[in-house]
Amino acid sequence: MAENSQTQPSYTTLRSIADRKSQLLKEIRKDSDQLTKLRRQLFEKPTALTSKRKGSRMQGLMTTGAGVLDGLILVWKLYRKFKK
């Protein structure tokens, strides 16, 4: 049978346990901060990139206009169908 290669540290005093606990807490907080930064980068909207494009405003207006036109056509078709 293979033995466990990891050895458990032996603590002889309460002070050594408290020191190890504080060390692990620091590492956990450091990892948590790093994960928070990565999560923010992942879900951050690239506002600076889209505002620099010249045609982005025009593209937004065209998309909105197409959506409004599509909605109006749908309303007109429903009106004609249920009018009778």
C-alpha positions as a Markdown table, in Angstrom:
| # | Residue | x | y | z |
|---|---|---|---|---|
| 1 | Met | 0.0 | 0.0 | 0.0 |
| 2 | Ala | 1.3 | 3.4 | -0.9 |
| 3 | Glu | 1.9 | 5.9 | 1.9 |
| 4 | Asn | 0.5 | 9.4 | 1.8 |
| 5 | Ser | 3.3 | 11.7 | 0.5 |
| 6 | Gln | 1.9 | 14.7 | 2.3 |
| 7 | Thr | 2.9 | 14.9 | 6.0 |
| 8 | Gln | 0.6 | 16.7 | 8.4 |
| 9 | Pro | 2.4 | 19.5 | 10.3 |
| 10 | Ser | 2.7 | 18.9 | 14.0 |
| 11 | Tyr | 1.7 | 21.7 | 16.3 |
| 12 | Thr | 3.0 | 21.8 | 19.8 |
| 13 | Thr | 1.6 | 25.1 | 21.0 |
| 14 | Leu | -1.5 | 27.2 | 20.7 |
| 15 | Arg | 0.7 | 30.0 | 19.4 |
| 16 | Ser | 1.9 | 27.9 | 16.4 |
| 17 | Ile | -1.7 | 27.0 | 15.6 |
| 18 | Ala | -2.8 | 30.7 | 15.7 |
| 19 | Asp | 0.2 | 31.7 | 13.5 |
| 20 | Arg | -0.7 | 29.0 | 10.9 |
| 21 | Lys | -4.4 | 30.2 | 11.1 |
| 22 | Ser | -3.4 | 33.8 | 10.4 |
| 23 | Gln | -1.1 | 32.7 | 7.6 |
| 24 | Leu | -3.9 | 30.7 | 5.9 |
| 25 | Leu | -6.4 | 33.6 | 6.4 |
| 26 | Lys | -4.0 | 36.0 | 4.6 |
| 27 | Glu | -3.6 | 33.5 | 1.7 |
| 28 | Ile | -7.4 | 33.1 | 1.5 |
| 29 | Arg | -8.0 | 36.8 | 1.4 |
| 30 | Lys | -5.3 | 37.3 | -1.2 |
| 31 | Asp | -6.9 | 34.6 | -3.4 |
| 32 | Ser | -10.3 | 36.1 | -2.9 |
| 33 | Asp | -9.1 | 39.5 | -3.9 |
| 34 | Gln | -7.5 | 38.1 | -7.0 |
| 35 | Leu | -10.7 | 36.2 | -8.0 |
| 36 | Thr | -12.8 | 39.4 | -7.5 |
| 37 | Lys | -10.5 | 41.3 | -9.8 |
| 38 | Leu | -10.7 | 38.6 | -12.5 |
| 39 | Arg | -14.5 | 38.4 | -12.1 |
| 40 | Arg | -14.8 | 42.2 | -12.6 |
| 41 | Gln | -12.6 | 42.0 | -15.7 |
| 42 | Leu | -14.7 | 39.2 | -17.1 |
| 43 | Phe | -18.0 | 41.0 | -16.8 |
| 44 | Glu | -16.9 | 44.5 | -17.4 |
| 45 | Lys | -18.4 | 46.2 | -20.4 |
| 46 | Pro | -15.9 | 47.6 | -22.8 |
| 47 | Thr | -17.4 | 51.1 | -22.9 |
| 48 | Ala | -14.2 | 52.9 | -24.0 |
| 49 | Leu | -13.9 | 50.7 | -27.1 |
| 50 | Thr | -17.5 | 51.2 | -28.3 |
| 51 | Ser | -17.5 | 55.0 | -27.7 |
| 52 | Lys | -14.4 | 55.5 | -29.9 |
| 53 | Arg | -16.0 | 54.0 | -33.0 |
| 54 | Lys | -17.5 | 56.7 | -35.3 |
| 55 | Gly | -20.4 | 54.6 | -36.6 |
| 56 | Ser | -21.5 | 53.1 | -33.3 |
| 57 | Arg | -24.1 | 55.8 | -32.7 |
| 58 | Met | -25.5 | 55.5 | -36.2 |
| 59 | Gln | -25.6 | 51.7 | -35.8 |
| 60 | Gly | -27.5 | 52.0 | -32.5 |
| 61 | Leu | -30.0 | 54.3 | -34.1 |
| 62 | Met | -30.5 | 51.9 | -37.1 |
| 63 | Thr | -31.0 | 49.0 | -34.7 |
| 64 | Thr | -33.5 | 50.9 | -32.6 |
| 65 | Gly | -35.4 | 52.0 | -35.7 |
| 66 | Ala | -35.6 | 48.5 | -37.1 |
| 67 | Gly | -37.0 | 47.3 | -33.8 |
| 68 | Val | -39.6 | 50.0 | -33.7 |
| 69 | Leu | -40.6 | 49.3 | -37.3 |
| 70 | Asp | -40.9 | 45.6 | -36.6 |
| 71 | Gly | -43.1 | 46.3 | -33.6 |
| 72 | Leu | -45.3 | 48.6 | -35.6 |
| 73 | Ile | -45.7 | 46.0 | -38.4 |
| 74 | Leu | -46.6 | 43.4 | -35.8 |
| 75 | Val | -49.3 | 45.6 | -34.2 |
| 76 | Trp | -50.7 | 46.4 | -37.6 |
| 77 | Lys | -51.0 | 42.7 | -38.6 |
| 78 | Leu | -52.6 | 41.9 | -35.2 |
| 79 | Tyr | -55.1 | 44.8 | -35.6 |
| 80 | Arg | -56.1 | 43.7 | -39.1 |
| 81 | Lys | -56.5 | 40.0 | -37.9 |
| 82 | Phe | -58.7 | 40.8 | -34.9 |
| 83 | Lys | -60.6 | 43.7 | -36.5 |
| 84 | Lys | -63.0 | 41.3 | -38.2 |
